[in-house]
């Protein structure tokens, strides 16, 4: 074979080898670029996940604090309820004044013979004394709302009473208003706490068939409402959106090389060596 032919053979062989080597180097560069892209995206995702975990931890701490405050408030309200009931029973309870508790409501039932003359809605001195005691006790519980409810028996009113009432609705409401006015004007109870209601004969405690039952039904009920458990100054948990960079765990990392002429959609943050000792840089192409 002529020498020139050998030279061409060697030359073409060398060119082929260099071409194969170049393709391998390009493939390795591509693989390296993909690896860097995946690593950078994984680091960004991990940083976002760490921020989310921190935010959730703070929310959990706030929730636990709120629960503790609520538990303390519930305990305080329960203690105050027990003390109020004990005070009412100790200072007011008698054959004409009874105390009952239901679902947090404390009810002071005062028979009408203590408060009013028959058919009238003008308070008697004994009635004013009882209501004054109620007001003194309520002064130590300023957050409690108070309903004053008038009740009668079922005996119909003939004509008009000397108090000017023509039926039991009017009589029960008039007596409730009279009690509320005394609590406000003379006993110093905040009127924003008070309400007057007339129930007439329709909420009896006993049967109206006997005089004793009718006497129990003619009454004024001072209902002390339960205290609010959740005050307005409790810390609020503000839900926050996931930090920037957090993606679903089912995401797939990109496997294509972005153009070097187009800026990245999400520019990478400055490397944080406190999070990762390896200083990963965003891929810049071949």
Beta strands, then each sheet from edge to edge (+ up, - down):
strand 1: 97-102
strand 2: 105-111
strand 3: 146-151
strand 4: 194-198
strand 5: 219-224
sheet 1: 1+ 2- 5+ 3- 4-
end
